[in-house]
Amino acid sequence: MYRKKNLTVIIPYYKKINFFKKTILSLENQTYKNFKVLIIYDDNNKDDLKKIKKIIKNKKKYQIIVNKKNIGAGESRNKAIRLIKTDYIAFLDADDLWHKDKVRYQIDFMEKKKIMISFTSYNIIGLNGKISNDIIAKNKLSYDDVLKSCDIALSTVMINSKIKRFIKFGETKTKEDYICWLSILRKNINAFGIKKCLSSWRKSNNSLSSDKIQKIIDAFRVYYVYERYNLLFSIYFTLRLSLNYLLKHYLKTEMRV
């Protein structure tokens, strides 16, 4: 019965052409076929647009939305969410990969457990192309859990459209997904993790997520602007989040890549 559920995959695009074909191939190889894809082209330079159209040529389930100007990944996802009418929503960055059973396994998991948001374990593709050991998803995360440490990778997330009204990404350059997860979990909704590794996150030098100073600034904005904590609490939460990030990524992940 679960195979009848449909899904929309949202992919913001900005200067990822070297990896985009592999990302699309990971979608084409899915064992679950009842999905469509919204690509939001968010680059003022339109050179890559022709290449993208060629990659998805004759693929009916794909649709491209071209932004008039660059608005960022978060706002691009928000724009796409407003158009979605499917049962489920999933997010995939234009350089990340899904394992072939990702959609099937995750929809089955959510249908059987009747949950609203889930995320999976994943691995990291390093700059040298080597793949790290799996980053194992936690069983369940609440608002308070995620406030301390964001242990949800964007390209692993799937959300039931019944809570679509709570899905809103931030306008920050980074951490826009963190803002979204907090806005959902704040509604007494828990996120449930899948132990099976079903996604791959690609590390790149030119990614905004690699800008550590920007991430610290945006982390402070998460707490002070979006979550509306006072100045001292926002500074404390920012320091705690940064420390947890260092412990998680440098002591555990970086040594394995």
Helices and strands as residue ranges (DSSP letters): G 2-4, E 7-13, H 17-28, E 35-41, H 47-55, E 62-66, H 73-81, E 88-91, E 97-98, H 102-113, E 117-125, E 140-141, H 143-148, G 154-156, E 158-160, G 161-166, H 176-185, E 191-202, G 208-210, H 212-221, I 222-226, H 231-245, I 246-253
